[in-house]
């Protein structure tokens, strides 16, 4: 996110507006993860509407703990590239 403005080139255009609003796929994946790993704390699972939201959560955790947070991101080039852009990591990630 740049100055509070969502980056338009990070918006998924192949997903329906309803699915984006309801986050149905993300909620299903969170539920599946808890079924696979029931000991995982549900409070550590965040279903959020954008990459920018996820970056803000991780930055907040790092600030709260006063330490760097390591994050492994897997997925599509769209997701990983979006994260690099949203977190301003192009100087260290590429």
C-alpha positions as CSV (number, residue, x, y, z in Angstrom):
1,X,0.0,0.0,0.0
2,X,1.3,3.4,-0.9
3,X,0.2,6.3,1.3
4,X,-3.0,4.4,2.2
5,X,-4.0,3.8,-1.4
6,X,-4.6,0.2,-2.5
7,X,-2.4,-0.7,-5.5
8,X,-4.8,-1.4,-8.3
9,X,-2.5,-3.7,-10.2
10,X,-2.7,-6.1,-7.3
11,X,-6.4,-6.6,-7.6
12,X,-7.5,-10.0,-8.8
13,X,-9.6,-9.7,-11.9
14,X,-10.3,-13.4,-12.4
15,X,-12.2,-13.7,-9.1
16,X,-15.9,-12.8,-8.8
17,X,-16.8,-9.7,-6.8
18,X,-18.9,-11.8,-4.5
19,X,-16.0,-14.2,-3.7
20,X,-13.7,-11.3,-3.1
21,X,-16.2,-9.7,-0.7
22,X,-17.0,-12.9,1.2
23,X,-13.4,-14.3,1.2
24,X,-15.0,-17.7,0.8
25,X,-11.9,-19.5,-0.6
26,X,-9.7,-18.0,2.1
27,X,-12.1,-19.1,4.8
28,X,-12.2,-22.6,3.4
29,X,-8.4,-22.8,3.3
30,X,-8.2,-21.5,7.0
31,X,-10.7,-24.2,8.0
32,X,-8.8,-26.9,6.1
33,X,-5.6,-25.9,7.8
34,X,-7.2,-26.2,11.2
35,X,-8.5,-29.7,10.3
36,X,-5.0,-30.7,9.2
37,X,-3.3,-29.1,12.2
38,X,-5.8,-28.8,15.1
39,X,-3.1,-27.8,17.6
40,X,-2.3,-24.6,15.6
41,X,-3.7,-21.6,17.5
42,X,-6.7,-20.2,15.5
43,X,-5.7,-16.7,16.7
44,X,-2.7,-17.1,14.5
45,X,-4.8,-17.5,11.3
46,X,-5.8,-14.3,9.6
47,X,-8.2,-14.2,6.7
48,X,-7.8,-10.7,5.2
49,X,-9.0,-9.1,1.9
50,X,-5.7,-8.1,0.5
51,X,-1.9,-8.5,0.4
52,X,-1.6,-5.1,1.9
53,X,-3.7,-6.2,4.9
54,X,-1.4,-9.2,5.5
55,X,1.7,-7.0,5.3
56,X,0.2,-4.7,7.9
57,X,-0.5,-7.6,10.2
58,X,3.0,-8.9,10.0
59,X,4.5,-5.5,10.5
60,X,2.3,-5.0,13.5
61,X,3.4,-8.2,15.0
62,X,7.0,-7.3,14.5
63,X,6.5,-3.9,16.1
64,X,4.6,-5.5,19.0
65,X,7.3,-8.1,19.6
66,X,10.1,-5.6,18.8
67,X,11.8,-8.0,16.4
68,X,12.0,-9.0,12.8
69,X,9.4,-11.5,11.7
70,X,10.3,-14.2,9.1
71,X,7.6,-15.0,6.6
72,X,7.5,-17.7,3.9
73,X,5.2,-16.8,1.0
74,X,4.2,-19.5,-1.5
75,X,1.8,-19.3,-4.3
76,X,1.3,-17.7,-7.6
77,X,3.7,-15.1,-9.2
78,X,0.8,-12.7,-8.7
79,X,0.8,-13.3,-5.0
80,X,4.5,-13.3,-4.4
81,X,5.1,-10.4,-6.7
82,X,2.2,-8.5,-5.0
83,X,3.8,-9.1,-1.6
84,X,7.2,-7.8,-2.8
85,X,5.5,-4.7,-4.1
86,X,3.2,-4.1,-1.2
87,X,6.0,-4.6,1.4
88,X,8.5,-2.6,-0.6
89,X,10.9,-5.5,-0.7
90,X,12.1,-5.3,-4.3
91,X,15.6,-4.2,-3.3
92,X,16.1,-7.4,-1.1
93,X,13.7,-10.0,-2.7
94,X,14.9,-9.9,-6.2
